[in-house]
Amino acid sequence: MPTLSLMTFAAALSTLAAAACATPTPAPPASPGVKVPGRDRGAVAGTVLDETTGAPVAGAVVIVTAPHLGFERRLVSDAAGAFFEASLPPGEVALGVSCPGFAPRRVEDVVVTNDATVTVEVRLTSDARAPR
């Protein structure tokens, strides 16, 4: 019977080794100051203002897009005309801003960098003054 026990042991050891090889090993934690690919993020903070009066525009819809990444985020400006998004991929993004009573506006080439906040001021023209 020793042969059967040895065969059973060998089969169990083989199964255990295969399972250990199939289990993914977690990545080691990053050292302070070292960027981990795929985890870096930046932010955009902005204000939507009436071009004529300088008053804040509340309720403006701000669409943040990064076409190269297929990324899109929808924001709405608050009572102070402010908007903020803290988790954007690094690279160029565009902002599309619209609000009833104003002509839509697009802001291109906003550059988001890792661990930083880019600030944008968007001035909207009222529909009455918008070029036709």
C-alpha positions in Angstrom: 0.0 0.0 0.0 2.9 2.5 0.3 2.7 3.0 -3.4 -0.9 4.2 -3.3 -0.1 6.7 -0.4 2.8 8.0 -2.4 0.6 8.5 -5.5 -2.1 10.2 -3.4 0.5 12.5 -1.8 2.1 13.3 -5.3 -1.4 14.1 -6.7 -2.2 16.4 -3.7 1.1 18.1 -4.0 0.6 18.7 -7.7 -2.9 20.1 -7.2 -1.6 22.4 -4.4 1.3 23.7 -6.6 -1.1 24.4 -9.5 -3.5 26.3 -7.2 -0.6 28.4 -5.9 0.6 29.3 -9.4 -2.9 30.3 -10.4 -3.4 32.7 -7.5 -2.4 36.2 -8.4 0.1 37.9 -6.2 -0.9 41.4 -5.1 1.3 44.2 -6.1 3.6 45.5 -3.4 2.5 48.9 -1.9 4.1 51.9 -3.5 6.8 53.7 -1.6 6.0 57.3 -0.7 6.5 59.6 -3.7 6.4 56.7 -6.2 3.5 56.9 -8.6 1.5 53.7 -9.2 0.4 53.4 -12.9 -3.3 53.6 -13.3 -4.0 55.2 -9.9 -2.9 58.8 -10.6 -5.6 61.4 -10.7 -6.0 65.1 -11.0 -8.8 67.6 -10.5 -10.6 70.4 -12.3 -12.2 73.3 -10.4 -14.1 76.0 -12.2 -16.6 78.8 -12.1 -19.3 79.6 -14.7 -20.0 83.3 -15.0 -22.3 85.5 -17.0 -20.0 87.2 -19.5 -21.9 90.5 -19.4 -22.6 90.9 -15.6 -19.9 88.7 -14.1 -22.6 87.1 -12.0 -22.3 83.4 -11.2 -24.4 81.0 -13.3 -26.1 78.4 -11.1 -27.3 75.1 -12.7 -25.0 75.1 -15.7 -24.3 71.6 -16.9 -20.6 71.0 -17.4 -19.6 67.9 -19.3 -16.0 66.9 -18.8 -14.7 64.6 -21.6 -11.3 63.0 -22.3 -11.9 61.6 -25.8 -8.6 59.7 -25.9 -9.8 57.7 -22.9 -13.5 57.5 -23.6 -14.1 59.3 -20.4 -17.1 61.6 -19.7 -18.3 63.1 -16.4 -21.4 65.3 -15.9 -21.3 68.1 -13.3 -23.7 70.9 -12.4 -22.6 74.4 -11.2 -23.8 75.4 -7.7 -25.3 78.7 -6.5 -21.8 80.3 -6.7 -21.3 79.0 -10.3 -18.7 76.6 -9.0 -18.0 73.1 -10.2 -15.4 70.5 -9.1 -14.3 67.0 -10.1 -11.6 65.4 -8.1 -11.0 62.1 -10.0 -9.9 62.8 -13.5 -7.4 60.9 -15.5 -4.3 62.9 -16.4 -4.1 64.4 -19.9 -6.1 66.8 -22.0 -9.8 67.2 -21.3 -12.5 69.4 -22.8 -15.4 71.1 -21.1 -18.8 71.6 -22.7 -20.9 74.1 -20.7 -24.6 74.8 -21.2 -27.4 76.5 -19.4 -30.9 77.7 -20.4 -30.7 81.4 -21.4 -27.1 81.2 -22.5 -25.2 80.1 -25.6 -23.3 76.8 -25.1 -19.6 77.1 -24.8 -16.8 74.5 -25.3 -13.4 74.9 -23.7 -10.7 72.7 -25.2 -7.1 71.7 -24.2 -7.6 71.8 -20.4 -4.6 69.9 -19.1 -5.1 67.7 -16.0 -2.0 66.6 -14.2 -1.4 64.1 -11.4 -2.1 65.3 -7.9 -3.0 68.8 -9.0 -6.1 70.9 -9.6 -6.5 73.0 -12.7 -8.7 76.0 -12.4 -11.0 77.1 -15.3 -13.3 80.2 -15.6 -16.0 79.8 -18.2 -17.9 82.9 -19.3 -21.3 82.3 -21.0 -23.0 84.8 -23.4 -26.7 85.2 -22.9 -28.8 83.9 -25.8 -29.9 87.4 -26.7 -26.3 88.4 -27.3 -25.1 85.1 -28.8 -24.0 85.3 -32.5 -26.4 83.7 -34.8 
